[in-house]
Amino acid sequence: MCQVRKVKSSELFPVIKEILSEGRTAWITVTGNSMYPFLREDIDSVKLSAASLETIKKGDIVLIRRLTGEYILHRVIRKEDDCFYMVGDAQRWIEGPLNPDQLIAVVTEIKRENRQFTCSNLLWRFLVGIWIKILPFRNYFIKAIRVFSKLKGRITSVQMT
């Protein structure tokens, strides 16, 4: 059986960057809640592929390295000729302008439990498009999703007893 080991991003991402530079891809498990509800901590895994400013587009999830050294996985909200801006799906604060040399990878596929799909999936792109448009109102939708999830869990537990 495969053993899962948690590794600090400062150790992991330089290795991933090298893998990507060789034209290969890498899978990582999502940590943190900034990409909720589209990506869930310790549940979802994402496939990273090499990226450049020319290849990314609005709506893509990208991995960057902040000037402070932190690695962040967020969604591209705007792209210009020489920079781009991004935001976490559970956030409203837009980060940028980000330089092309901060860009490490783009997410091309997602695994959740026993399902796997590409980020070019039409339903996925449609939902992402809506999520980007409702940026000022995201907090209300996230609260509603969490309340619905709790209610669903309670209903399920009551039905089981």
N, C-alpha and C positions, 0 to 999 in steps of 0.2 A: 504494500500500500504506500502511496505517496504521502510524505510528511510535509505539512504546510509550515513555513517559517516566516515570521514577520521580520522585515529588514527596513532600516531607515532609508528614506528616499534619497538622502545625500550619498548613500552607498549604492543604491539600486540604479538611479537614473543615469549616472555616467556610463554604467555597463549597457543600459538600454540604448543610450545615444550611440555607443560603438556598434551595437547590433544593427541599429537602423542605418548607420553609415555604410554597412556592408550589404544593404539592400534587403535585409531580412525584416521580420516583424516580431513584436513582443506582446504578450498578454500580461496585464496587471489587474489586481483586484482593487476596486474603488475604495478609497478611504475618505472619510469626511462626509459632510452633508450638504456642501455647497451646490451640488448638482441635483439634489432632490427636486422634483419627483422623477426625473428622467433616469438618474443613476442613483443606486442605493448602496450605502456603505456596507462593506463586507458581504454583499449579496451579488452584486454585479461585477463582471470582469470586462475589460475593454481591450481591444486589439489596437496596438499603436503601429503606425506606419510613418515613414519619413515624410516630412512636409517642408514646404517653403511658402513664402508670401504669395508666390504666383499660383500655387496649387490649392490653397485654402479658400474657403468661401463663407459667406455669412451663414450662420447656423451650424457650422462645423464645431466639434469639440476638439480643442487643441491642448497639448501639454506645452507649457512654457517654463522658463526659469526666470524668476523675478531678479531684479538687480541686487536684491538682498540675499539671493541664493536659494530661496524657497522654490519648490516645484509645484505648479498649480495646473489643474485640469479644469478648464472653463470653456464656455461657448463664445465663438466669434459673433459679435453683435454688429460690427462695422469694419469694413476694410477699405483702405486708401492705397494710393500708389506706393507709399514708402513706410506704411505702418498699419496696425490694426488695433481694434479695441475688443475687449471680451468682458463677460459677466457670468457669474455662477447662476444656475437655474433657480436657486433658492434665494437669490440676492437681487438687489436693484442697483447696487453701486457698480458703475461701469469703470473698468480699469483700462488705462491707456493714455496716450499712445504707446504701443509696444513695438519694439524694434524687431525686424526680421531675424536678427541673430539671437533673439530670446526664444524663438520658436523651435521646439524640439520635435514634436510629432503631432499627428492628427489621428483621432479615433475613427477607425473604419468599420469595426464590428463590435457588437455587444453580446455578452452571454448573461442570461439571467435564469438561474436554476437549470432546467433542461431545454431551454430555448436559446437559439442563437440567430441573430439577424444583422444585416448590414445597415450602415447609417444612410445608405442611399435608398432604403426601403421607402416606398411612396407614402405609406401611412405615417412612418416616423418623420419624414420631411414635412408632411402636412401639420402634424402636431407641433413640431419645432417651430414652424412658421407662425402658428397661432401664439405659441408661448413667447416668441420674440415680440409680437405685436402688443401683448398685454403686459409688457414690462412694468408699467406704473401700478398695475393692480395685482401683481403676482402674490403678494403677501396674503391677500384675501383668498385666493385660490388654494394656496398651500395650506392655510388654516382649514379650509373646507375639506381638502383631501385628507388631512390628518384626522379631523372629526369623523369623516365617513369611514376611514380605516379602523378607528377605535370602535365605532358602532358595529361595523362588520365583524370585528373580533368578538365583541360581546354577544352578538346574535349567534355566531358560530358556536361559542362556548355554551350558551344556553341551550342550543339545539342538541349538543352532545351529551348534556346531563339529563 
